[in-house]
Structures are given as C-alpha cells and as structure tokens.
Amino acid sequence: MAITALPPDADADIARVTEALAMITPRWNVRILLALSGPPLRYGELADKVSWLQNGQLHPKVSALCDAGLVERTEHTTRHVTYGITERGSALLPILPLIVTWAEEHLEKSDRPLPAIEHIEDSLTLLTRRHAAAILWVLKSCKEVSGRVLARIVMPSSDWTNIYPPLRQLVADGLADTDGNGRPYRLSAAGDALGPVLGALSAWSAGQPLDQAADHPLWGQRQAKSKPRPWVSSQPRPAPTALPPARTTGTGPAWRSRDLFSHATTSHPKATLPAGGPRR
C-alpha cells in the first residue's frame, strides 16, 4: 500500500528506510548492537556490557532486535544460551561512522566532548520524526516546494494542513528551511548533507552492498567520470572512496566498537544545547 504520492520505487524506498530507522533508533539499541559486535555473549555477559540497563529493560530490547533479524539467540543447551549480532546486523555497523561524521559537522556544539554514540543517537532521533523521511525525499527531489504541494505528495489521503507540524519540526531541527510563512520549503545545508547516510540506509534496507549508496537515484553522490588524462608513470594512486565494507563471516568491522565511546557515558539525558546547528 502506497504511503505517499511518489512513484512506487521511491515510496517503497522511503518505507524501507523508515522501517530500518525504527529498528535501531529506540534508546540503547545501537549500544546493544555494538556490545554484540564481537563474539557471542551470554545474557549475563551482555548485561555487564550495558550495565546501566536493568534486566526488565534489557530483555525486551534484545528480543525486539532478535525479531528484527539484527541479533540471533542461540540455545546451545538448556542452560547455555548466547546472543550474537547477525550478518544483517553487522552490515549495518559501517553506517554508524557516516552518522558520526555528519553529526560532528552539523549538530549543535556541546560545551563538553560528546562520545560518538551520543552523536549517533541524537542524529537518529531527528531522522525518525513522523513523516521526516518522506519530507526529506520530496524536498531533495523538488528543490523548493510549497507546504500545500508537499502535503499532497507526502500525505495524499490526509488534510493538507497536517503537513505543517512535522514540517515545522524539521525546520526547528535544522534539516529544512524556508524564508517565511507562505514561502516554499527546501532542504537546509545540513539536510542535504545527509545524503551519504540516507543513501547507505537505503542500500542496507534493500539488502544491497553499502557501496551502492553512491548510486542512489536521489541521494547518490557518485562523481562523474573525468576525461582521460595522459598516462604518467609516477601518477599517484587515488585514495579509495567507497564506504566502509560490511563485516564478512569470520572478520570484524574495520573500526572497533569501542571507538564510538570516547569516554564513559551516563544514562541521564543531556540538557538542551545552545543554538548553533540542527537540534539534538
């Protein structure tokens, strides 16, 4: 069933990305995936790694991640059960550094150093606002569009004025922009810079290699081929531009999960940050 008035391929793309975000955005889910990015753990060992969560909080989250296909529960014997990240979950991990890179560039600056995991959680919260993905897709494809036209595309079966609460939220979050009431809406610089993240999430949610993100029909950033240059024997080799590869069986990700934790984190929510970038 279509959720927007966009072409079927774009509509399905938005639905997949929205579903993928819903799997990982709930608080602590990314931290649990990172804790399981190494060898499989018994439940008690996992609980030690996320010790700020009580058993009543951890168990339903692990169950939900198992249902989503990101974590696998293996029962070796009645008393020996382990939890490990699946190949599907492992393929998601290389997207996390892309989110960190975007957040460090575009989120509000804090008065204290933030561990990368908080950048990830803050960014995912912005992307999972209601109708956020669909609105970002339309703003990217239309460049500038009025609220009424945007409503007809994003929520065709609803009253057109219902577009304004989520649209104003995206403006407040710094991902969309407008010159004032009645003026067209467009992506902000920060919203447009989400291209690599959204392209990678699209590729992952469609079961494609992450290097396909550069070829996304809307968010892709594959550079056009340059004209051939004369051959030079000492010509330097260009640096690779592909996204980090997903983990393959028997190997770990190129980066270590602890790289995302720059210092001990707290379970308390952060205070509101001063202005200076997209809202957290």
Secondary structure as UniProt FT lines:
FT   HELIX           8..24
FT   TURN            27..28
FT   HELIX           29..35
FT   STRAND          41..42
FT   HELIX           43..49
FT   TURN            50..52
FT   HELIX           55..67
FT   TURN            68..69
FT   STRAND          71..77
FT   TURN            78..79
FT   STRAND          80..85
FT   HELIX           87..92
FT   TURN            93..94
FT   HELIX           95..106
FT   HELIX           116..127
FT   TURN            130..131
FT   HELIX           132..142
FT   HELIX           147..154
FT   TURN            156..157
FT   HELIX           160..163
FT   HELIX           164..173
FT   STRAND          176..178
FT   TURN            181..182
FT   STRAND          185..187
FT   HELIX           189..192
FT   TURN            193..194
FT   HELIX           195..205
FT   TURN            206..207
FT   HELIX           210..215
FT   TURN            217..219
FT   TURN            233..234
FT   TURN            249..250
FT   HELIX           257..260
//
